[in-house]
Amino acid sequence: MMTRVCKICGKEFTPTHPNNKFCSALCKELNSKNYSKSWRAKNDGYITIYMRSYRARKKREAAQNA
């Protein structure tokens, strides 16, 4: 069987599925957390701006339906 190197810890492992990139659930979780942090850093303020527009839209819809 083919072995791969874990993208987080560098340990060699045998994947159970062709798409496996991590040796364990812990490494997969760490990757997810790191990805989320990097996304938030690159898209600073995106969530705040999105939520402001979402709340304004909902407020307008509620006013129209009242």
C-alpha positions in Angstrom: 0.0 0.0 0.0 1.0 3.6 -0.6 2.1 5.7 2.4 1.7 9.4 2.8 3.2 12.1 5.0 0.8 13.9 7.3 0.5 17.6 6.4 0.4 18.6 10.1 2.9 16.5 12.1 5.0 15.0 9.2 4.4 11.4 10.3 4.2 8.7 7.7 0.9 6.9 7.5 -1.1 4.5 5.3 -4.3 6.3 4.2 -7.6 4.4 4.6 -9.1 6.5 1.8 -7.5 8.0 -1.3 -8.3 11.5 -0.1 -6.8 11.2 3.4 -4.2 13.9 4.1 -3.8 13.6 7.8 -2.7 10.7 10.0 -5.3 11.2 12.8 -8.5 13.0 13.8 -6.4 15.3 15.9 -4.2 16.4 13.0 -7.4 16.9 10.9 -8.9 19.1 13.7 -5.7 21.1 14.0 -5.7 21.7 10.3 -9.3 22.9 10.4 -8.5 25.3 13.2 -5.4 26.7 11.4 -7.4 27.1 8.2 -10.1 29.0 10.0 -7.6 31.3 11.7 -5.8 32.0 8.4 -9.1 32.7 6.6 -10.2 35.1 9.3 -6.9 36.9 9.1 -7.1 37.2 5.3 -10.8 38.3 5.4 -10.6 40.7 8.3 -14.0 42.3 9.0 -15.9 40.2 6.4 -18.1 38.5 8.9 -18.9 41.8 10.7 -19.8 43.5 7.4 -21.9 40.5 6.2 -23.8 40.3 9.5 -24.6 44.0 9.4 -26.1 43.7 5.9 -28.0 40.6 6.9 -29.5 42.3 9.9 -30.5 45.3 7.9 -32.1 43.1 5.2 -34.1 41.2 7.9 -35.2 44.5 9.5 -36.4 45.7 6.1 -38.3 42.5 5.4 -39.9 42.6 8.8 -41.0 46.2 8.2 -42.5 45.3 4.8 -44.4 42.3 6.3 -45.8 44.3 9.3 
